[in-house]
Amino acid sequence: MNIKTPQYGWLRYLVSLLIPFALIMNTSTSIAAKSDYSSVNKKMRIPANNQATAARIALGKALFFDPRLSGSNWISCGTCHNPALGWSDGLPTAIGEGQKVLDRSTPTILNTGYNRHQFWDGRSKTLEAQATGPIQAGIEMNQTMDVLVKELESIKGYGPMFEAAYPGEGISEDTIGKAIANFERTIVSDYSAPFDHWLRGNKKAISASAQRGFKLFDGKARCNFCHQGHNFTDDGFHNIGLANNDDPGRYAIAKVEVLKGAFKTPTLRDIARTPPYMHNGAYATLVEVIEHYDAGGKDKRNLSPSMKKLNLTKQEKTDLVNFLETLTDKQKEFALPVLPN
Amino acid sequence: MKFRSLLWVVVAGGLITFSHSTIAKEVTIDQKDKSFMINGKQADAYAVKVGDKINFRNMDPWFHNIFSLSDIKTFDLGSYPQGEARPVVFDKVGRVEIECAIHPQMFIELDVSN
């Protein structure tokens, strides 16, 4: 039988030349991960009527740090979302009006502009809607919007700032929320973390242990079931089996069985800067967090099917923690605004 | 005579089956990359007929939980893994908003008509 050989000698020659090149490219720039953790495909949705301007961001920044937004004139957004503490408060759960301890922890506002839903239970779809919620919540900043608008109108410096940011719209719940949202969207990762340098090809940017930890994160430890993409979140809601979790979580918003005790997947960017962890501050350290997941959760009622006992070795747990610690961006100074009066 | 009546039953049965299959169809809506996909294309709206059976198939490596709390059709398919499909038959005229409970950014609206 006569088998005809295709006459593609030149093509084979070209391929043989390209293969070593492709192999070099592959080992130096590409990490074989199941999810794309790089910042290449990041996307922030910004409402058409609230695109960023310098005036809007400056106004939002002033409002964010202004304690006069609260009923007591003593608590600002920045009291709990403190830039010196990773835009959180370092507490297991937040403290609100009258020093009352609340049920849920203060989530960082880092990268919250990328989130599809705001709050631990996702009850707001936009930052604009979210921003004015805690101001008016009796247990948080305990302010009424009517009083707040009058107070801000009486502070001379705010008038021109609102006019520059939202010409002709005046001071209202709408413009307050829009300005704060604009400021919050500027609080984002700059991808200067050791992990990002490693993703971009610097093999020595993270330790061998952290590299093993990443492989576990993206594989055996199942972290990537929920913590996906550049912001390490699936924008989803899961019950991860925390003990004493009688908080209905997302179920209060959507009455679907799987959502009983389910909370939003938080970002892991700068995670080493924002202990304690979990929506109820149950764990003081990342070591405790890994122990929780290794055990496959504690309270198995309505546990997410993504949760499984992991049987990690002591070394693997250390590797995971070492990996999580590589997600911290280079520390930057943050300048507080001088508030108008 | 017996044979003839049996023949009629077979013919009539065949006709009913045929007519039923031309009216009610079966469609697969995939869940892929946290989106609803029909024939490989992302979709947030789709028209179906009363009696149509929709198979919600999870093509992602993580769980999905498809549900609707719409007036004309309330269902909760529970959480299921990659490769598994769960069916819903739409039996009333109207609009049905369908989401994934775990990933609420996933949304599709079905317009059910006669």
Interface residues (C-beta under 8 A of the other chain):
Chain A: K34 R116 H117 G122 F225 C226 D234 D235 G236 F237 H238 R250 A254 K255 V256 E257 V258 L259 A262 S304 P305 S306
Chain B: K34 P61 W62 F63 N65 F67 L69 D76 G78 S79 P81 E99 A101 I102 H103 P104 Q105
